[in-house]
Amino acid sequence: MTTKALQATDPKTVRVSVSFPSDLYETLERIAKDKKVSVAWVVRDASEKYVNEQWPLLAGKE
């Protein structure tokens, strides 16, 4: 799906492609399985926490 097509359905969402070292991805899969969520959810959650920790003044400005 292209970004343009995706934005037509949800303007607040952008699809990206990310590459991880295999050992890190395996860890993400284990975390996701333990929490019963998707790997995408784990990555979004971690990203939000990182941004909020590094730039607290930007928290909630999504």
MMTF fields as JSON, N, C-alpha, C and O atoms, coordinates in Angstrom:
{
  "mmtfVersion": "1.0.0",
  "mmtfProducer": "UNKNOWN",
  "numBonds": 247,
  "numAtoms": 248,
  "numGroups": 62,
  "numChains": 1,
  "numModels": 1,
  "chainsPerModel": [1],
  "groupsPerChain": [62],
  "chainIdList": ["A"],
  "bondAtomList": [4, 2, 8, 6, 12, 10, 16, 14, 20, 18, 24, 22, 28, 26, 32, 30, 36, 34, 40, 38, 44, 42, 48, 46, 52, 50, 56, 54, 60, 58, 64, 62, 68, 66, 72, 70, 76, 74, 80, 78, 84, 82, 88, 86, 92, 90, 96, 94, 100, 98, 104, 102, 108, 106, 112, 110, 116, 114, 120, 118, 124, 122, 128, 126, 132, 130, 136, 134, 140, 138, 144, 142, 148, 146, 152, 150, 156, 154, 160, 158, 164, 162, 168, 166, 172, 170, 176, 174, 180, 178, 184, 182, 188, 186, 192, 190, 196, 194, 200, 198, 204, 202, 208, 206, 212, 210, 216, 214, 220, 218, 224, 222, 228, 226, 232, 230, 236, 234, 240, 238, 244, 242],
  "bondOrderList": [1, 1, 1, 1, 1, 1, 1, 1, 1, 1, 1, 1, 1, 1, 1, 1, 1, 1, 1, 1, 1, 1, 1, 1, 1, 1, 1, 1, 1, 1, 1, 1, 1, 1, 1, 1, 1, 1, 1, 1, 1, 1, 1, 1, 1, 1, 1, 1, 1, 1, 1, 1, 1, 1, 1, 1, 1, 1, 1, 1, 1],
  "groupList": [{"groupName": "MET", "atomNameList": ["N", "CA", "C", "O"], "elementList": ["N", "C", "C", "O"], "formalChargeList": [0, 0, 0, 0], "bondAtomList": [1, 0, 2, 1, 3, 2], "bondOrderList": [1, 1, 2], "singleLetterCode": "M", "chemCompType": "L-PEPTIDE LINKING"}, {"groupName": "THR", "atomNameList": ["N", "CA", "C", "O"], "elementList": ["N", "C", "C", "O"], "formalChargeList": [0, 0, 0, 0], "bondAtomList": [1, 0, 2, 1, 3, 2], "bondOrderList": [1, 1, 2], "singleLetterCode": "T", "chemCompType": "L-PEPTIDE LINKING"}, {"groupName": "LYS", "atomNameList": ["N", "CA", "C", "O"], "elementList": ["N", "C", "C", "O"], "formalChargeList": [0, 0, 0, 0], "bondAtomList": [1, 0, 2, 1, 3, 2], "bondOrderList": [1, 1, 2], "singleLetterCode": "K", "chemCompType": "L-PEPTIDE LINKING"}, {"groupName": "ALA", "atomNameList": ["N", "CA", "C", "O"], "elementList": ["N", "C", "C", "O"], "formalChargeList": [0, 0, 0, 0], "bondAtomList": [1, 0, 2, 1, 3, 2], "bondOrderList": [1, 1, 2], "singleLetterCode": "A", "chemCompType": "L-PEPTIDE LINKING"}, {"groupName": "LEU", "atomNameList": ["N", "CA", "C", "O"], "elementList": ["N", "C", "C", "O"], "formalChargeList": [0, 0, 0, 0], "bondAtomList": [1, 0, 2, 1, 3, 2], "bondOrderList": [1, 1, 2], "singleLetterCode": "L", "chemCompType": "L-PEPTIDE LINKING"}, {"groupName": "GLN", "atomNameList": ["N", "CA", "C", "O"], "elementList": ["N", "C", "C", "O"], "formalChargeList": [0, 0, 0, 0], "bondAtomList": [1, 0, 2, 1, 3, 2], "bondOrderList": [1, 1, 2], "singleLetterCode": "Q", "chemCompType": "L-PEPTIDE LINKING"}, {"groupName": "ASP", "atomNameList": ["N", "CA", "C", "O"], "elementList": ["N", "C", "C", "O"], "formalChargeList": [0, 0, 0, 0], "bondAtomList": [1, 0, 2, 1, 3, 2], "bondOrderList": [1, 1, 2], "singleLetterCode": "D", "chemCompType": "L-PEPTIDE LINKING"}, {"groupName": "PRO", "atomNameList": ["N", "CA", "C", "O"], "elementList": ["N", "C", "C", "O"], "formalChargeList": [0, 0, 0, 0], "bondAtomList": [1, 0, 2, 1, 3, 2], "bondOrderList": [1, 1, 2], "singleLetterCode": "P", "chemCompType": "L-PEPTIDE LINKING"}, {"groupName": "VAL", "atomNameList": ["N", "CA", "C", "O"], "elementList": ["N", "C", "C", "O"], "formalChargeList": [0, 0, 0, 0], "bondAtomList": [1, 0, 2, 1, 3, 2], "bondOrderList": [1, 1, 2], "singleLetterCode": "V", "chemCompType": "L-PEPTIDE LINKING"}, {"groupName": "ARG", "atomNameList": ["N", "CA", "C", "O"], "elementList": ["N", "C", "C", "O"], "formalChargeList": [0, 0, 0, 0], "bondAtomList": [1, 0, 2, 1, 3, 2], "bondOrderList": [1, 1, 2], "singleLetterCode": "R", "chemCompType": "L-PEPTIDE LINKING"}, {"groupName": "SER", "atomNameList": ["N", "CA", "C", "O"], "elementList": ["N", "C", "C", "O"], "formalChargeList": [0, 0, 0, 0], "bondAtomList": [1, 0, 2, 1, 3, 2], "bondOrderList": [1, 1, 2], "singleLetterCode": "S", "chemCompType": "L-PEPTIDE LINKING"}, {"groupName": "PHE", "atomNameList": ["N", "CA", "C", "O"], "elementList": ["N", "C", "C", "O"], "formalChargeList": [0, 0, 0, 0], "bondAtomList": [1, 0, 2, 1, 3, 2], "bondOrderList": [1, 1, 2], "singleLetterCode": "F", "chemCompType": "L-PEPTIDE LINKING"}, {"groupName": "TYR", "atomNameList": ["N", "CA", "C", "O"], "elementList": ["N", "C", "C", "O"], "formalChargeList": [0, 0, 0, 0], "bondAtomList": [1, 0, 2, 1, 3, 2], "bondOrderList": [1, 1, 2], "singleLetterCode": "Y", "chemCompType": "L-PEPTIDE LINKING"}, {"groupName": "GLU", "atomNameList": ["N", "CA", "C", "O"], "elementList": ["N", "C", "C", "O"], "formalChargeList": [0, 0, 0, 0], "bondAtomList": [1, 0, 2, 1, 3, 2], "bondOrderList": [1, 1, 2], "singleLetterCode": "E", "chemCompType": "L-PEPTIDE LINKING"}, {"groupName": "ILE", "atomNameList": ["N", "CA", "C", "O"], "elementList": ["N", "C", "C", "O"], "formalChargeList": [0, 0, 0, 0], "bondAtomList": [1, 0, 2, 1, 3, 2], "bondOrderList": [1, 1, 2], "singleLetterCode": "I", "chemCompType": "L-PEPTIDE LINKING"}, {"groupName": "TRP", "atomNameList": ["N", "CA", "C", "O"], "elementList": ["N", "C", "C", "O"], "formalChargeList": [0, 0, 0, 0], "bondAtomList": [1, 0, 2, 1, 3, 2], "bondOrderList": [1, 1, 2], "singleLetterCode": "W", "chemCompType": "L-PEPTIDE LINKING"}, {"groupName": "ASN", "atomNameList": ["N", "CA", "C", "O"], "elementList": ["N", "C", "C", "O"], "formalChargeList": [0, 0, 0, 0], "bondAtomList": [1, 0, 2, 1, 3, 2], "bondOrderList": [1, 1, 2], "singleLetterCode": "N", "chemCompType": "L-PEPTIDE LINKING"}, {"groupName": "GLY", "atomNameList": ["N", "CA", "C", "O"], "elementList": ["N", "C", "C", "O"], "formalChargeList": [0, 0, 0, 0], "bondAtomList": [1, 0, 2, 1, 3, 2], "bondOrderList": [1, 1, 2], "singleLetterCode": "G", "chemCompType": "PEPTIDE LINKING"}],
  "groupTypeList": [0, 1, 1, 2, 3, 4, 5, 3, 1, 6, 7, 2, 1, 8, 9, 8, 10, 8, 10, 11, 7, 10, 6, 4, 12, 13, 1, 4, 13, 9, 14, 3, 2, 6, 2, 2, 8, 10, 8, 3, 15, 8, 8, 9, 6, 3, 10, 13, 2, 12, 8, 16, 13, 5, 15, 7, 4, 4, 3, 17, 2, 13],
  "groupIdList": [1, 2, 3, 4, 5, 6, 7, 8, 9, 10, 11, 12, 13, 14, 15, 16, 17, 18, 19, 20, 21, 22, 23, 24, 25, 26, 27, 28, 29, 30, 31, 32, 33, 34, 35, 36, 37, 38, 39, 40, 41, 42, 43, 44, 45, 46, 47, 48, 49, 50, 51, 52, 53, 54, 55, 56, 57, 58, 59, 60, 61, 62],
  "secStructList": [7, 7, 2, 2, 2, 2, 2, 2, 2, 7, 6, 6, 7, 7, 7, 7, 7, 7, 7, 7, 7, 2, 2, 2, 2, 2, 2, 2, 2, 2, 2, 2, 2, 2, 2, 6, 1, 7, 2, 2, 2, 2, 2, 2, 2, 2, 2, 2, 2, 2, 2, 2, 2, 2, 7, 4, 4, 4, 6, 6, 7, 7],
  "xCoordList": [0.854, 0.0, 0.898, 1.856, 0.609, 1.408, 1.022, -0.061, 1.916, 1.631, 0.386, -0.446, 0.252, -0.906, -2.201, -3.185, -2.203, -3.397, -3.684, -4.841, -2.651, -2.834, -3.371, -4.273, -2.828, -3.285, -4.721, -5.411, -5.187, -6.573, -7.512, -8.621, -7.083, -7.935, -7.702, -8.643, -6.488, -6.18, -5.042, -3.876, -5.354, -4.32, -3.321, -2.293, -3.589, -2.68, -1.72, -0.934, -1.764, -0.941, -0.043, -0.475, 1.215, 2.171, 2.805, 3.237, 2.863, 3.475, 4.951, 5.292, 5.824, 7.251, 7.807, 7.19, 8.965, 9.665, 10.961, 11.723, 11.209, 12.386, 13.103, 12.46, 14.418, 15.209, 15.86, 16.399, 15.806, 16.412, 17.423, 17.255, 18.476, 19.338, 18.476, 17.546, 18.773, 17.914, 17.761, 16.674, 18.814, 18.695, 17.76, 17.019, 17.789, 16.878, 15.446, 14.537, 15.237, 13.88, 13.33, 12.15, 14.165, 13.727, 13.294, 12.315, 14.022, 13.643, 12.314, 11.463, 12.121, 10.851, 9.697, 8.61, 9.932, 8.897, 8.542, 7.37, 9.548, 9.297, 8.481, 7.534, 8.859, 8.123, 6.668, 5.744, 6.477, 5.124, 4.308, 3.141, 4.922, 4.21, 3.827, 2.705, 4.758, 4.483, 3.354, 2.541, 3.295, 2.27, 0.99, -0.019, 1.052, -0.089, -0.477, -1.653, 0.541, 0.36, 1.241, 1.982, 1.164, 1.998, 3.376, 3.566, 4.325, 5.648, 5.506, 6.2, 4.617, 4.389, 3.965, 4.421, 3.092, 2.656, 3.835, 3.964, 4.7, 5.874, 6.77, 7.244, 7.007, 7.875, 7.251, 7.949, 5.941, 5.272, 5.347, 5.631, 5.09, 5.131, 6.526, 6.674, 7.54, 8.92, 9.297, 9.976, 8.858, 9.161, 8.525, 9.165, 7.271, 6.584, 7.283, 7.466, 7.669, 8.367, 9.709, 10.086, 10.429, 11.721, 11.548, 12.262, 10.615, 10.384, 9.968, 10.471, 9.053, 8.608, 9.734, 9.778, 10.637, 11.774, 12.809, 13.338, 13.091, 14.136, 13.649, 14.418, 12.386, 11.821, 10.482, 9.442, 10.482, 9.221, 8.294, 7.08, 8.833, 7.97, 7.135, 6.124, 7.567, 6.797, 5.742, 4.94, 5.713, 4.759, 3.338, 2.959, 2.552, 1.144, 0.88, -0.253, 1.883, 1.674, 1.454, 1.685, 1.007, 0.754, -0.536, -0.92],
  "yCoordList": [-1.177, 0.0, 1.238, 1.306, 2.18, 3.395, 4.317, 4.199, 5.24, 6.205, 7.003, 7.261, 7.394, 8.175, 7.393, 7.946, 6.118, 5.299, 5.108, 5.153, 4.899, 4.708, 5.98, 5.921, 7.119, 8.372, 8.675, 9.385, 8.156, 8.381, 7.696, 8.179, 6.57, 5.874, 6.343, 6.349, 6.736, 7.195, 8.207, 7.814, 9.497, 10.526, 10.603, 11.265, 9.948, 9.998, 8.813, 8.688, 7.947, 6.747, 6.749, 7.083, 6.373, 6.243, 4.866, 4.469, 4.148, 2.83, 2.984, 3.693, 2.316, 2.355, 0.935, -0.004, 0.808, -0.47, -0.301, 0.634, -1.206, -1.111, -2.457, -3.506, -2.428, -3.66, -3.753, -2.77, -4.946, -5.204, -6.328, -7.209, -6.312, -7.488, -8.681, -8.507, -9.864, -11.021, -11.305, -11.682, -11.137, -11.418, -10.423, -10.802, -9.164, -8.167, -8.479, -8.382, -8.854, -9.179, -10.386, -10.411, -11.375, -12.546, -12.136, -12.661, -11.202, -10.693, -9.964, -10.143, -9.145, -8.439, -9.428, -9.213, -10.509, -11.529, -12.199, -12.456, -12.478, -13.092, -12.152, -12.576, -10.877, -9.89, -9.827, -9.835, -9.763, -9.684, -10.921, -10.811, -12.087, -13.326, -13.343, -13.711, -12.946, -12.915, -11.952, -12.233, -10.814, -9.803, -10.038, -9.362, -11.02, -11.326, -10.123, -9.785, -9.497, -8.368, -8.604, -9.585, -7.716, -7.831, -7.21, -6.414, -7.587, -6.963, -5.47, -4.649, -5.12, -3.702, -2.935, -1.814, -3.53, -2.876, -2.646, -1.571, -3.653, -3.538, -2.406, -1.607, -2.327, -1.285, 0.097, 1.044, 0.222, 1.517, 1.932, 3.089, 0.981, 1.272, 1.731, 2.723, 1.002, 1.362, 2.719, 3.514, 2.981, 4.265, 5.422, 6.451, 5.26, 6.311, 6.575, 7.728, 5.516, 5.672, 6.369, 7.214, 6.025, 6.646, 8.147, 8.966, 8.494, 9.906, 10.676, 11.772, 10.113, 10.796, 10.974, 11.974, 10.02, 10.115, 11.133, 11.912, 11.124, 11.997, 13.431, 14.377, 13.594, 14.917, 15.057, 15.042, 15.192, 15.228, 16.377, 16.269, 17.464, 18.586, 18.26, 18.912, 17.235, 16.837, 15.799, 15.457, 15.291, 14.245, 14.707, 15.818, 13.839, 14.149, 15.082, 15.532, 15.391, 16.306, 15.55, 16.1, 14.283, 13.496, 13.889, 13.334],
  "zCoordList": [0.0, 0.0, 0.0, 0.771, -0.826, -0.873, 0.26, 0.833, 0.578, 1.635, 1.292, 2.162, 0.04, -0.378, -0.159, 0.332, -0.518, -0.33, 1.15, 1.568, 1.938, 3.372, 4.012, 4.848, 3.63, 4.213, 3.833, 4.564, 2.71, 2.324, 3.31, 3.538, 3.903, 4.857, 6.286, 7.08, 6.64, 7.997, 7.925, 7.885, 7.909, 7.735, 8.889, 8.752, 10.024, 11.158, 11.185, 12.125, 10.184, 10.155, 8.935, 7.832, 9.141, 8.044, 8.153, 9.235, 7.068, 7.044, 6.68, 5.733, 7.439, 7.175, 7.15, 7.654, 6.564, 6.538, 7.32, 7.074, 8.26, 9.118, 9.11, 9.14, 9.069, 9.145, 10.513, 11.023, 11.106, 12.409, 12.271, 11.428, 13.089, 13.161, 13.611, 14.399, 13.124, 13.396, 14.882, 15.318, 15.671, 17.103, 17.796, 18.702, 17.38, 17.95, 17.553, 18.377, 16.291, 15.843, 16.595, 16.945, 16.844, 17.613, 19.02, 19.551, 19.618, 20.94, 20.867, 21.738, 19.842, 19.669, 19.503, 20.04, 18.762, 18.588, 19.918, 20.194, 20.731, 22.045, 22.935, 23.598, 22.94, 23.735, 23.269, 24.083, 21.957, 21.395, 21.769, 22.146, 21.665, 22.004, 23.479, 23.828, 24.348, 25.791, 26.126, 27.006, 25.429, 25.694, 24.895, 25.098, 23.972, 23.09, 22.23, 22.087, 21.668, 20.75, 19.526, 19.475, 18.55, 17.355, 17.587, 18.507, 16.742, 16.792, 16.499, 17.1, 15.585, 15.266, 16.514, 16.734, 17.335, 18.563, 19.497, 20.084, 19.639, 20.517, 20.034, 20.841, 18.731, 18.172, 18.361, 18.723, 18.119, 18.341, 19.805, 20.115, 20.707, 22.137, 22.56, 23.273, 22.114, 22.459, 21.872, 22.522, 20.649, 20.001, 20.75, 20.967, 21.144, 21.897, 23.229, 23.62, 23.919, 25.198, 25.011, 25.823, 23.957, 23.676, 23.417, 23.995, 22.563, 22.24, 23.488, 23.736, 24.275, 25.494, 26.496, 27.212, 26.553, 27.475, 26.986, 27.778, 25.701, 25.142, 24.945, 25.118, 24.587, 24.324, 25.026, 24.368, 26.352, 27.102, 26.712, 26.89, 26.19, 25.801, 24.565, 24.302, 23.801, 22.618, 22.945, 22.076, 24.154, 24.542, 24.293, 24.663, 23.658, 23.409, 22.258, 22.089, 21.456, 20.321, 19.018, 17.941, 19.102, 17.894, 17.272, 16.242]
}
